[in-house]
Amino acid sequence: MTKFQKIVWLALLALLTTFVQAQLTFELPDGYLDARTLSVQSKVEELFQRGEFERAYFIYRNELVPAGDKYAQYMVGYMNLTGMGTDEDPVAACAWYRLAAERGTPEFVAVRDQLMHDLEGEERRRADAYYLQLRRDYSDLAILLGSIKRGVRGLQPRTGSRLSGQASSLMVIEVNPANQSRTGDESYRRTQTRLREQLIMLSEIGDFPDLETDPSQVDVGHIERLVNERLDAPLDQDY
């Protein structure tokens, strides 16, 4: 068995065993696993099983990867490695596997380590550079930061000042399966709760023990600096 065949076999083994594990290891608290996301996951799996690889690759890469779906990030790497639905590119595959493995899912870590071991010289340097780009855009820290910034904006009226406890009770219709309506106050409280959850999650996964998790006191600029500093850390700290 050639080296490439061994890598593909290991990737296939991970493919068969990790979908549920990857989803349960860590969930971002911003509705990423809502009904629509679950529907997209189901659809793309059906496309892949039917051999519609280009369509499956597009959905994994453009719809599920930006939502922090680690299985999708793994699948983009797998399809780059095997040339299914995209160009065969072990360098890109290595970068995607590194991103998928950031939560420590054992199967993803095993595939990442195997492929990294087989890259040498210029290929390894290119994989490092590509991974750094992916980490800045799609790592858990980057996605949480984006969610927190959106949450903070959601607590501000158009004037830019923070909403007060006396915000008007304007009716807001939120799109959800039950077509449920919420008042402005209810929507504000819901945004506050979600933002607090995100701040706590960021504190935990980023190891920022002193991070302010009170939505009314959040300093977005400070959080951005913390996250960017971590994302710019030397790559050998990832594993």
N, C-alpha and C positions, 0 to 999 in steps of 0.2 A: 504493500500500500504506500503510495506516495505521500509526501508531506502535505500537499494540498488536499488529498483525499481524507487524510486524518483530520484536518481542520474542518472540512465539510461535515464529516461524520460527527464530530463534537458539536458543531453548530446544529445539526439535525437533532441530536439528542436533547440539546437545550430547548429547541423549538417544541419538542413533544412534551416537555415536563414543566415548563416555567410560566405559562400564561397566568394561571391563578396565583401562583406564588408571587410573581412580579407585581400584580395588582394589589395584593394584600400587604406587601412589605411596607408600603408608604403611600399615603394618599394626600394630595394637595387639597386644602379645604376651600376650594372655590368653585364647587359644582362641576369639576372636571369629569366625574363619573356620574353625571346626570343621565336622564333617559336618552337624550340625543347622542351623547358620547357612547353609551352602551350600544345604541343602534348602529353607530358608525363602526364600532369594533366588530360587531357581528357581521355587518355588510362586507367589511374588508377581508375578514376571514373566509367568507364564502367566495369572494373574488379570487383569493389566493388559492383556495382548494380547487376552483374551477380552472386554474391556470391562466387567469387574466392578470398577469403579473404587472404589466405597466399601469393599469388602473389601480391595482392594490398598492403598488409602490407610491403612486401619487397621493393616495389617501393617507397611508402611513406617514409619509414625509411632510405633507402640508396640512393635514387636519389633526392627527393624533400626536405627532411629535411635539408641536407647540403647546399641547395641553399637558405635557409632562408624562405622557404614557411611555413607561420604560419598555414595555413589550414592543411598542411601535418603533422605538429607537433601536432596539435590538434587531427588529425585522428589517429596518433600513440597512443596518450593517450586514445582516445575513444576505440580503438581496444584492448588495454591492459586492460581497465576497463571491457569490455564485453567478453573478451576471443575470439575475432573474428580474426582468422589468427595467433594468438600467445597465449601464456599462459595468463590466467586471473591474473592480478596483479594490484590491486588498488594503491599500493605504486608507481609503475612505472608510472601508469596513472596520478597520482597527479603531479609527476615531469614533465611529458610532458605537462600537462595542464598549469603549471606555466610558462613553456617556451613559449607556444603558446600565453599566455596572456600578454607577456611583452610589447606589443604595446597598451594595454588598450582596445582591442576590447571587448565591454560590454558582449557579450555572452560567450566569452572565460573566462573572469574574473568571471562571475557568476558560471560557471562549476568548475573552479579552487577553488573558495571560498567554494562551497558546499562540494567538496571532501576533501579539507584541514580541514574543520570543523569536518568531520567524522573520520579523522585519529587521533589516540591517541598514546602517549608513544613511544614505539620502532618503530612503523610504521611511525610515523611522523619524527623521527630522520633519518630513512632510506630514506624516501622521500626527506628530506633536502639534504642528502649526494648525492643522485642520481641526484637531480636537479642541484646541484653545478657542477657536472661533465658535465651535458648537457649544462649548461650556458656557461661553458668555451669553449665548442666545437661549439655550434650552436646558441648562442644568436646573436642578430644583431651586437653588438659590436665585437664579436669574428669573425663573417663572414666578416664584413667590414675590420677588421684588416688584415685578410688573403688576401682580395682583394687588399688592399693598398700595402702590401708587394709584391704581384705578379706584381702590376703596376710599382712599383719602379724597380723591376728586369727587367721589360720590357723596361725601359728607359736606361738600362746599356748594353754596349757591353760585349763580353766575357772577356775582360780584367778587367772588374769590374769598370772602370771609367765611369762617366756619359757621355751620348751622347751629342755632341755639336750641335749647329745650323747648322753646316756644314756637318752633317751626309750624307753619300752617298745616292744616289737615287736608291738603289737596289730595284728591283721590288719584292713586297711581295704579294702573293696571299692569301687572307683571305677567309675562308670558310663562305659563307653567301648565302641566297636564290638566289641572282642575280649573284653569282660567281664573284663578283666585285674585281678588282685588285687595289692595292694601292702601291704607291712608298714608299720607306723607310721613307722619310720625312713626308708623309701623315700618315703613320702608327704611327710614333713617335708623331705627333700632336694629333692624335686621342687618343693615350694612355695618353698623358698629360691631355687632356680634361677630360677623364674618371677618372683619378686619382684625379684631382682637385674636381670633383663632389663628389667623395668618401670621400675626406678629409673634405669637407664642411658638408657632411652628418654625418660623425663621430663627428665633432665638435658639431653639433646640438643635436644628440641623446645621446651623452655622456656628454653633458653639459661641453664642454671644450672650453670656449670662447676665450682663448688665443692660441689655436692650430694653428700652421702654415699651411696654405692651399695652399701655392705656391709649386707645385711639385718639382721645382728646389731647394727648401730649406728644403724639408721634412727630418726629423730626425726619422727614423723608430724605433730606440732604444727608443727614448723618447715617441713615440706613444705607443709602446708596454708596457712601464712602466705605462702609464696613463690607458690604457685599462685593464691591469692585476690588477691594484689597484682597479679599479671599479668592476671588476668581482669577486674579493676576498672580496668585501664589505659584511657586515652582511646581511643574507638573509631576515631579516624582513624589509629591505628597498625596497623590490621589489613590495610591494603592500600595 
